[in-house]
């Protein structure tokens, strides 16, 4: 059983805007504070809280407590809003999530004339991040989309990089890496165009995690190292701490266990120095995993016990879930099958509650609702423009009747085109959801059910070897467990091939062709310009089309040779599959279920499909997909 089920969930995500603590600024503010009173003193206390909230959240809480004295006396709604929003942020950095959410809600309820919309964006970011830490992903995405609505409606471009980063982190929690990568790329691009270096850097750091998942280790390592250097300059100790721990995970994934321990320990030491409770908890779990990989089970157990206790106390369910999996792997290596199974069952129960179908569906629906609202607003703008044109036309003389008729015809055409675009968008959303759901089910089958079957089989074998059970009695059940595990892996692969997800179309097609290659069938596979992957939805659909054609060839063609050509051009992807089989009369052949499925997929991709075949002369399938 793997000790690390999902790479990124052991990493430190960067969920919020982070500004490093500046000792000179703090000293200067402290000196000025002694000379101030009233609202000026209140504002300076909040500024001190902002400066210290990341690296010294307890100190920030003391400033907030002093500031509360002013709002309790003054009838000042602006000051009350500022107090609630700053207090909510400090509570978040203290990992007091429930209190932070309540303070954020209180801030949103305060009304005053000169409210800066950016302040509401920041409050929603705080609320959303609290929900992320407590794995309430639906509420997290809703809060961040509220931020995006404000930024869109008021064209506040400078805040969008931060919002895109926040949304990406939620998708990372849901293990939807494609969505996460999309939002991270938007965050990095927006951060650069709006001169938000902190947000571009944050996006790069989290993108490094996604690259690590995709096994692009060199690119991931370079990003983490760059992120560390930049955040050292910015004075952001928390970001340096987390990227250091992330490097430890990266090295562990590559089997560099001693180097992994070195960086995990550095990250934990930094976390203890800045007293970041979340980083401390996951740091102990990671150090425990490193000792396990090095075979020092006693130290591993000590570190894991501390980490599990702390993640449970903090309510960081994601991290606690991952620690349970590591503990299960540790006990398995120690030969304690009963304990390993106990921890694995606890892990599975928690994992199922975090990544079930309804949660992903709820998050998707919220995002689709936001996109729908955007489209409706665009349509309303278009309709308003059309109505203005109508009024202008009706105001003209009767000699323009022909123009009016033309206008209405064009209006109907535009409406039909808009409806068609809506339908296409709906189809695309459904397809993306289906792909994501297939991936989730395939992963659950492979990693949860498959792992549990393997663990049970291993436990039975151990009991037989210890002469606690008679081998002849258990031989049949053990073999049945093996076959069941094999079938589960096969079903998982058919639903969503891991090869396709990890390495792309060329690798997945090569694996499929290798599996059918034999002395009776000579296979040639040529591909050109496929170094960079295409969109995931198109990749999956092209692979399914390829599988369908392959099945047709194997079932009907009786071919001795098969040639596959896959080429990517500037604007389209070309797939040609040719066999030397018996062919068929195209005037007599009826489209079976397989060909109808191929046509449906190609229509969805706005592609072209052509078959050229004659009896006794084989068949050529030609497909072109726009990219």
C-alpha positions in Angstrom: 0.0 0.0 0.0 1.3 3.5 -0.9 2.2 5.7 2.1 1.3 8.8 0.2 -2.1 8.6 -1.5 -2.3 12.1 -3.0 0.8 14.2 -3.3 -0.6 17.7 -2.9 -2.7 17.1 0.2 0.5 16.7 2.2 1.7 20.0 1.0 1.2 23.5 2.5 -1.3 25.4 0.3 -1.0 29.2 0.4 -4.6 30.2 0.9 -4.4 34.0 1.6 -2.6 37.2 0.6 0.5 37.4 2.6 2.6 40.4 3.5 5.8 39.9 5.4 6.4 41.4 8.8 8.6 44.5 8.7 10.4 45.1 12.1 11.3 48.7 11.2 7.7 49.5 10.4 6.5 47.9 13.6 9.0 49.8 15.7 8.0 53.0 14.1 4.3 52.4 14.6 4.9 51.4 18.2 6.7 54.7 18.9 3.9 56.8 17.2 1.2 54.8 19.1 2.4 56.3 22.4 1.5 59.8 21.2 -2.0 59.0 19.8 -5.5 58.8 21.2 -9.0 58.2 19.8 -9.5 57.1 16.3 -5.9 57.7 15.3 -4.7 55.3 18.0 -7.4 52.8 16.9 -6.2 53.0 13.2 -2.6 52.5 14.3 -3.4 49.5 16.4 -5.2 47.9 13.4 -2.1 48.6 11.2 0.1 46.9 13.8 -2.3 43.9 13.8 -2.0 43.7 10.0 1.8 43.9 10.2 2.1 41.1 12.8 -0.8 38.8 11.9 1.2 36.3 9.9 4.5 35.9 11.8 3.2 36.8 15.3 -0.6 36.3 15.3 -0.8 36.2 19.1 0.8 39.6 19.3 -1.6 40.8 16.6 -4.5 39.6 18.8 -3.3 41.8 21.6 -3.4 44.9 19.3 -7.0 43.9 18.3 -8.0 43.6 21.9 -6.7 47.2 22.6 -8.5 48.5 19.5 -11.8 47.0 20.7 -11.9 49.6 23.5 -12.4 52.4 21.0 -15.3 50.7 19.0 -17.1 49.9 22.3 -17.3 53.6 23.1 -17.6 55.3 19.7 -20.6 55.2 17.4 -18.5 54.9 14.3 -19.7 52.3 11.7 -16.6 52.6 9.6 -14.4 51.9 12.6 -16.7 49.0 13.5 -16.3 47.4 10.0 -12.5 47.8 10.1 -12.4 46.2 13.6 -14.5 43.2 12.6 -12.6 42.6 9.3 -9.1 42.9 10.9 -10.2 40.8 13.9 -11.5 38.1 11.6 -8.2 37.9 9.7 -6.2 37.6 13.0 -8.4 34.9 14.3 -7.8 33.0 11.0 -4.1 33.2 11.5 -4.6 31.9 15.0 -6.6 29.0 13.5 -9.7 29.9 15.3 -11.9 29.3 12.3 -15.4 29.5 13.7 -14.7 32.8 15.5 -13.1 34.2 12.4 -16.1 33.4 10.2 -18.5 35.0 12.7 -16.4 38.2 12.8 -16.4 38.2 9.0 -20.2 38.0 8.9 -20.5 40.8 11.4 -18.2 43.0 9.2 -20.4 42.3 6.1 -23.5 43.4 8.1 -22.1 46.8 8.9 -23.2 49.6 6.6 -21.7 53.1 6.1 -21.5 55.6 3.3 -17.9 55.5 2.2 -17.3 51.7 2.1 -14.5 50.6 -0.2 -15.7 47.6 -2.3 -12.2 46.1 -1.9 -12.8 45.7 1.8 -15.8 43.4 1.2 -13.6 41.4 -1.2 -11.1 41.0 1.5 -13.7 39.9 4.1 -15.1 37.3 1.7 -11.5 36.0 1.1 -11.1 35.6 4.9 -14.5 33.7 5.2 -13.7 31.5 2.2 -10.3 30.6 3.5 -11.7 29.6 6.9 -14.2 27.3 5.2 -11.3 25.9 3.1 -9.3 25.0 6.3 -12.4 23.2 7.7 -13.0 21.5 4.4 -16.4 23.2 3.9 -15.5 23.5 0.2 -19.0 24.6 -1.0 -19.1 27.6 1.4 -15.4 28.4 0.5 -16.1 28.5 -3.3 -19.3 30.6 -2.7 -17.4 33.2 -0.6 -14.6 33.5 -3.2 -17.1 33.7 -6.1 -18.8 36.6 -4.2 -15.4 38.3 -4.2 -15.2 37.7 -8.0 -18.7 39.1 -8.6 -17.7 42.4 -6.9 -14.4 42.6 -8.8 -16.2 41.9 -12.1 -19.0 44.3 -11.6 -16.8 47.2 -10.5 -13.8 46.3 -12.7 -11.4 46.0 -9.8 -8.7 44.1 -11.8 -6.0 44.5 -9.0 -7.9 42.0 -6.7 -8.5 39.3 -9.3 -5.2 37.6 -9.0 -5.8 37.0 -5.3 -9.3 35.7 -6.0 -8.1 33.3 -8.7 -5.5 32.0 -6.2 -8.1 31.5 -3.6 -10.4 29.6 -5.9 -7.6 27.4 -7.1 -6.8 26.3 -3.6 -10.3 25.1 -3.1 -10.0 22.9 -6.2 -6.7 21.6 -5.0 -8.4 20.6 -1.8 -11.0 18.7 -4.0 -8.1 17.2 -6.0 -9.4 18.7 -9.2 -6.0 19.5 -10.6 -7.1 20.7 -14.0 -9.4 23.4 -12.6 -6.7 24.3 -10.1 -4.1 24.7 -12.8 -6.5 26.8 -14.9 -7.2 29.3 -12.1 -3.5 29.4 -11.1 -2.4 30.3 -14.6 -5.1 33.1 -14.5 -3.8 34.3 -11.2 -0.1 34.4 -12.3 -1.1 36.2 -15.6 -3.3 38.7 -13.7 -0.7 39.2 -11.0 1.9 40.2 -13.6 -0.4 42.6 -15.6 -1.6 44.3 -12.4 1.8 44.5 -10.8 0.9 42.2 -7.9 4.2 40.4 -7.4 2.9 38.8 -4.2 0.0 37.1 -6.0 2.0 36.0 -9.0 4.5 34.5 -6.6 1.8 32.8 -4.6 0.3 31.4 -7.8 3.7 30.1 -8.9 4.2 28.4 -5.6 0.9 26.5 -5.8 1.4 25.7 -9.5 4.7 24.0 -8.4 2.5 21.6 -6.4 0.4 20.8 -9.5 3.5 20.2 -11.5 4.8 17.9 -8.8 1.5 15.9 -9.1 2.1 15.7 -12.8 5.6 14.4 -12.1 7.3 17.4 -13.6 9.8 17.4 -10.8 12.5 19.6 -12.2 10.1 22.4 -13.0 8.4 22.0 -9.6 11.7 22.2 -7.8 12.8 25.3 -9.6 9.5 27.0 -8.8 9.8 26.2 -5.1 13.4 27.4 -4.9 12.5 30.6 -6.7 9.5 31.1 -4.4 11.7 30.7 -1.3 14.2 33.3 -2.5 11.5 35.9 -3.4 9.6 35.4 -0.1 12.9 35.8 1.8 13.2 39.2 0.2 9.6 40.0 1.0 10.1 39.0 4.6 7.4 36.3 4.3 8.6 33.7 6.8 5.4 31.6 6.6 5.7 31.2 2.8 9.4 30.3 3.1 8.5 27.7 5.8 5.8 26.1 3.6 7.7 26.0 0.4 10.6 24.4 2.3 8.2 21.7 3.5 6.9 21.3 0.0 10.4 20.6 -1.3 10.6 17.8 1.3 7.5 16.2 -0.2 8.9 16.7 -3.7 12.1 14.8 -2.8 10.1 12.1 -1.0 8.1 11.6 -4.2 11.3 11.0 -6.1 12.6 8.5 -3.5 15.3 10.9 -2.1 14.4 10.1 1.5 17.4 11.5 3.3 17.1 14.8 1.4 13.4 14.7 2.1 14.0 14.4 5.9 16.4 17.3 5.7 13.9 19.7 4.2 10.9 18.4 6.3 13.0 19.1 9.4 13.9 22.6 8.2 10.3 23.4 7.5 9.2 22.1 11.0 12.0 24.1 12.7 10.8 27.3 10.9 7.2 26.6 11.8 8.1 26.2 15.5 10.1 29.5 15.3 7.2 31.5 13.9 4.6 29.5 15.9 2.3 28.7 13.0 0.2 25.9 14.4 -1.0 24.5 11.1 2.5 24.3 9.7 3.8 22.7 13.0 1.1 20.0 12.9 1.7 18.9 9.3 5.5 19.3 9.8 5.4 16.6 12.5 3.5 14.3 10.2 5.9 14.9 7.3 9.0 14.3 9.5 7.3 11.1 10.7 6.8 9.9 7.1 10.4 10.7 6.3 11.7 8.5 9.3 9.3 5.7 8.1 10.8 5.8 4.6 14.3 5.6 6.2 13.2 2.6 8.3 13.4 4.3 11.7 9.9 3.2 12.8 10.3 4.3 16.4 11.0 7.9 15.5 8.4 7.8 12.8 5.7 6.7 15.3 6.7 9.4 17.8 6.5 12.2 15.2 3.3 10.9 13.7 1.5 10.7 17.0 2.3 14.4 17.7 1.2 15.4 14.3 -2.1 13.5 14.4 -3.0 14.9 17.7 -2.3 18.5 16.6 -4.2 18.2 13.2 -7.2 16.8 15.1 -7.1 19.6 17.7 -6.9 22.2 15.0 -9.8 20.7 13.0 -7.6 20.5 9.9 -9.4 17.5 8.5 -7.4 17.2 5.3 -4.1 17.0 7.1 -5.5 14.7 9.7 -6.9 12.4 7.0 -3.4 12.2 5.3 -1.7 11.5 8.7 -4.0 8.5 9.2 -2.9 7.1 5.8 0.8 7.5 6.7 0.2 5.8 10.1 -1.6 2.9 8.3 1.5 2.5 6.1 3.8 2.6 9.0 2.0 -0.1 11.0 1.9 -2.3 7.8 5.7 -2.0 7.5 6.0 -2.8 11.2 4.0 -6.0 10.6 1.1 -4.8 12.7 -1.7 -5.7 10.3 -4.5 -5.1 12.7 -3.4 -1.5 13.5 -2.7 -0.9 9.8 -6.3 -1.9 8.9 -7.7 0.2 11.8 -6.0 3.3 10.6 -6.8 2.7 7.0 -10.5 2.3 7.8 -10.4 5.6 9.7 -8.6 7.2 6.7 -11.1 5.8 4.2 -14.1 7.0 6.2 -12.7 10.5 6.4 -11.6 10.5 2.8 -15.1 9.5 1.6 -16.7 12.3 3.6 -14.3 14.9 2.1 -14.4 13.8 -1.6 -17.9 12.6 -2.2 -20.0 13.2 -5.3 -22.3 15.7 -3.7 -19.6 18.0 -2.6 -17.9 18.2 -6.0 -21.3 18.7 -7.6 -22.2 21.5 -5.2 -19.0 23.3 -5.9 -19.4 22.9 -9.7 -23.0 24.2 -9.5 -21.9 27.3 -7.6 -19.3 28.1 -10.3 -21.8 27.3 -13.1 -24.3 29.7 -11.4 -21.6 32.4 -11.4 -20.8 31.8 -15.0 -24.5 31.8 -15.9 -25.0 35.2 -14.1 -22.1 36.6 -16.1 -23.6 35.4 -19.4 -27.1 36.7 -18.5 -25.6 40.1 -17.8 -23.9 40.0 -21.2 -27.1 39.0 -22.9 -29.0 41.8 -21.1 -26.4 44.3 -22.3 -26.9 43.0 -25.9 -30.6 43.1 -25.6 -30.4 46.7 -24.3 -28.3 47.6 -27.2 -30.8 45.9 -29.6 -33.7 47.8 -28.0 -31.9 51.1 -28.5 -31.4 50.2 -32.2 -35.1 49.2 -32.5 -36.2 52.6 -31.1 -33.9 54.4 -33.6 -35.3 52.4 -36.5 -38.9 52.8 -35.6 -38.3 56.6 -35.4 -37.4 56.7 -39.0 -39.8 57.2 -41.9 -41.7 54.4 -43.6 -39.1 54.2 -46.4 -36.9 52.3 -43.9 -39.4 49.4 -43.6 -37.1 47.0 -45.4 -34.3 47.9 -43.0 -36.6 47.2 -40.1 -37.4 43.8 -41.5 -33.7 43.1 -41.9 -33.1 44.2 -38.3 -35.7 41.7 -37.0 -34.2 38.9 -39.1 -30.8 39.6 -37.7 -32.2 39.8 -34.2 -33.7 36.3 -34.5 -30.4 35.0 -36.0 -28.5 36.5 -33.1 -30.9 35.0 -30.6 -30.7 31.6 -32.2 -26.9 31.9 -32.2 -27.0 32.8 -28.5 -29.3 29.9 -27.7 -26.9 27.6 -29.6 -23.9 28.9 -27.7 -25.8 28.3 -24.4 -26.5 24.7 -25.4 -22.9 24.2 -26.3 -21.7 25.7 -23.0 -24.1 23.4 -21.2 -22.8 20.3 -23.1 -19.3 21.3 -22.3 -20.0 21.8 -18.6 -21.7 18.4 -18.4 -18.8 16.7 -20.3 -16.3 18.3 -17.9 -18.3 17.2 -14.9 -18.5 13.6 -16.3 -14.8 13.5 -16.8 -14.1 14.8 -13.3 -16.5 12.3 -11.8 -15.0 9.4 -13.8 -11.6 10.4 -12.4 -12.9 10.6 -8.9 -14.6 7.2 -9.0 -11.5 5.6 -10.8 -9.2 7.0 -8.1 -11.5 5.8 -5.3 -11.7 2.3 -6.8 -7.9 2.1 -7.2 -6.7 3.9 -4.0 -9.4 3.1 -1.5 -11.1 -0.2 -2.4 -8.1 -1.7 -4.2 -5.7 -0.8 -1.3 -8.1 -2.2 1.3 -8.3 -5.5 -0.6 -4.5 -5.7 -0.9 -4.1 -4.9 2.8 -6.7 -7.6 3.8 -4.9 -10.2 1.6 -1.5 -9.2 3.1 -3.0 -9.5 6.6 -4.3 -13.0 5.9 -0.9 -14.1 4.5 0.8 -12.8 7.7 -1.6 -14.9 9.9 -0.8 -18.0 7.8 2.9 -17.4 8.0 2.6 -17.0 11.8 0.8 -20.4 11.9 -2.3 -18.7 13.3 -4.5 -19.9 10.4 -4.4 -23.1 8.3 -3.1 -22.3 4.8 -5.3 -24.9 3.0 -8.4 -23.2 4.4 -7.4 -19.7 3.3 -5.8 -20.4 0.0 -9.1 -20.0 -1.9 -10.2 -16.7 -0.2 -6.7 -15.2 -0.7 -6.8 -16.0 -4.4 -10.3 -14.6 -4.6 -9.1 -11.4 -3.0 -6.2 -11.1 -5.5 -8.6 -11.6 -8.5 -11.1 -9.0 -7.0 -8.2 -6.5 -6.6 -7.1 -7.1 -10.2 -10.7 -6.6 -11.4 -11.0 -3.4 -9.4 -7.8 -2.0 -11.0 -9.1 -3.0 -14.4 -12.4 -1.2 -13.9 -10.6 1.8 -12.5 -8.3 1.9 -15.6 -11.3 1.6 -18.0 -13.1 4.5 -16.4 -10.2 6.9 -16.6 -6.7 5.5 -17.5 -4.0 6.8 -15.2 -1.6 6.8 -18.1 -3.7 9.4 -19.9 -4.1 11.6 -16.9 -0.5 11.6 -15.9 1.4 11.5 -19.2 -1.0 12.4 -22.0 -2.4 11.1 -25.2 0.8 9.7 -26.8 1.7 7.6 -23.8 -1.8 6.3 -23.2 -2.2 5.3 -26.9 1.2 3.6 -26.9 0.2 1.6 -23.8 -3.1 0.5 -25.5 -1.2 -0.5 -28.7 1.4 -2.4 -26.7 -1.4 -4.4 -25.0 -2.7 -5.7 -28.3 0.5 -6.1 -30.2 1.3 -9.7 -31.2 3.0 -11.8 -33.9 -0.3 -11.8 -35.8 -0.7 -8.0 -35.8 2.1 -5.7 -36.8 1.6 -2.2 -35.3 3.3 1.1 -36.3 2.7 4.3 -34.3 3.9 7.6 -35.5 3.4 10.9 -33.8 4.6 14.5 -34.4 4.7 17.7 -32.5 2.9 16.2 -29.4 5.4 17.4 -26.8 2.8 19.8 -25.3 -0.5 18.4 -24.2 -3.9 19.7 -25.5 -7.0 20.5 -23.4 -8.0 17.8 -21.1 -11.6 17.5 -22.4 -10.3 17.1 -26.0 -7.6 14.7 -24.9 -10.1 12.4 -23.2 -12.5 12.5 -26.1 -9.8 11.8 -28.7 -8.6 8.9 -26.6 -12.1 7.4 -26.4 -12.5 7.8 -30.2 -9.1 6.0 -30.6 -10.3 3.1 -28.3 -13.5 2.7 -30.2 -11.8 2.5 -33.6 -9.3 0.1 -32.1 -12.1 -2.2 -30.9 -13.7 -2.0 -34.3 -10.5 -3.1 -36.0 -9.9 -6.0 -33.6 -13.5 -7.2 -33.8 -14.2 -6.9 -37.5 -11.1 -6.2 -39.7 -9.0 -9.4 -39.3 -6.0 -7.2 -40.1 -2.4 -8.2 -40.1 -1.0 -4.7 -39.9 -2.2 -1.5 -38.2 -0.8 2.0 -38.6 -1.6 5.0 -36.4 -0.6 8.5 -37.2 -1.1 11.3 -34.6 0.0 14.8 -35.6 -0.6 18.3 -34.1 -0.7 21.3 -36.3 -1.1 25.0 -35.6 -4.9 24.9 -35.5 -5.9 21.2 -35.5 -5.1 17.7 -34.4 -5.0 14.9 -37.0 -5.5 11.2 -36.2 -5.3 8.6 -39.0 -5.8 4.9 -38.3 -5.2 2.5 -41.2 -5.6 -1.3 -41.3 -5.0 -3.9 -44.1 -8.1 -6.0 -43.1 -11.0 -7.2 -45.0 -12.7 -3.8 -45.3 -16.3 -3.3 -46.2 -18.7 -2.0 -48.8 -19.5 1.6 -47.6 -22.8 1.7 -49.6 -24.1 -1.3 -47.6 -22.6 -0.8 -44.2 -24.9 0.5 -41.5 -23.5 2.6 -38.6 -23.3 0.5 -35.5 -23.3 1.7 -31.9 -19.5 2.2 -32.0 -19.5 4.4 -35.1 -22.5 6.4 -33.8 -20.5 7.0 -30.5 -17.5 8.2 -32.6 -19.6 10.6 -34.6 -21.2 12.0 -31.4 -17.8 12.7 -29.9 -16.5 14.3 -33.0 -19.6 16.5 -33.4 -19.1 17.6 -29.8 -15.5 18.6 -30.7 -16.6 20.4 -33.9 -14.3 18.0 -35.8 -14.3 16.1 -39.1 -14.6 12.3 -39.5 -14.1 10.4 -42.7 -13.9 6.6 -43.5 -12.4 5.2 -46.6 -12.9 1.5 -47.1 -13.4 -1.2 -49.8 -13.9 -4.9 -49.5 -10.6 -6.7 -49.4 -8.6 -3.5 -49.3 -8.7 -2.5 -45.6 -10.0 0.7 -44.0 -8.7 4.2 -43.3 -10.2 6.3 -40.5 -9.4 10.1 -40.8 -10.2 12.5 -37.9 -9.4 16.2 -37.5 -10.1 18.1 -34.3 -9.7 21.9 -33.9 -7.4 22.9 -31.1 
